[in-house]
């Protein structure tokens, strides 16, 4: 399936023969391979296809234990998921709200710094202003709209200047206006901290806007195809970010649908 | 406006019931057992200092019991955070322990600790422990998966998790448990006083049944209700202070 076979040393992201089952029988991922030189990849696929699980394995949230069956190799920037977590240099934005409800916006953004034992909170204020929430800094999360809460999550994630950024459907449930505005904020933040980004989404346009290497996770629990996008990032500031990518969008969409249909027939 | 109307309705209804009681019981056999409101009030006023003294004793017993139970369940939870396997033992044990009607232990405590305050405090604490502990454990389970995973991403120590996340995030559940326990504390203390005490509302109730003194029974019941309410309000006040972030009325 892989079209590129460069030397591993130049690979930012490597997943090799990854197999995972929550309990030894039902496989969520099977012999999954994924290699990329890009610094922003996206994994797309049908809902319930194991995308989130893959992201959790790559970020070290899911580890091998006695109940599950996990083997294979994952390496990002030369580090294993466990090493990544140990270096405390990863950021993760979850699909569900993960703001701390009893902390104000500012305290939420300061939290990762405080947990790291830092005393200088200037960067918290800096990132708050960067996402345009400085004036709302003393509000509680519940007083903010969904889009604003996602902004706080962005600020809180970038405040530690992560080297690797995991995004699990971060903008789900937001309208087009908020999505576009958050894409722009994300790109500005990435420009400043340049993390390796791994995005999981079922929104193909989102993947095409934010990533330059797109992997399609099929129902057979491995990557069925990948596409490298040559147009450099960020694209969201262009007048029409999807210019020239419309065909690709249609293609990926058809691929996902036909893949799920073949599976239906096999059953 | 609607709330105010409800309160007025409630007061009128209560007043009506008291009036019926007053005139139905007065001069009949029922007077011997349940007395009637004006007589009870007169008794209450006459013996106010003694009655308040008994109430104060019961209050101290139940309050200390409640505090001990709270601290004990917090300590146990902290232990379970450090040693998660412990929870697999403690949880089923504390749940099955609830099939014992705990108040049956009151005579035993009276026997062991004699008629001092200890037996009452222990009894109150014993009744209070379970609701606080089980609600706390439940509250920890209710922490959203995304926040649990965030703690993993931050790669922080158990101590940090406990202080920054587990305790504050389970506050709504802890408070729920404390509200239940605040009334149980009074029940525990009074139950223990039944089994032997120098002074207290339970002691009053016990004596009054032996001496057929319905005024003492009724005024003690009223005062224990006030006591239960007092402890409940105390918990609510603490919750209003700490729970500003989930209490809706604040907005």
Interface residues (C-beta under 8 A of the other chain):
Chain A: X56 X59 X60 X61 X85 X86 X88 X90 X91 X92 X94 X95 X96 X97 X98 X100 X101 X102 X111 X112 X115 X140 X142 X143
Chain B: X144 X145 X146 X147 X149 X150 X152 X153 X154 X155 X156 X160 X164 X165 X168 X169 X171 X245 X246 X251
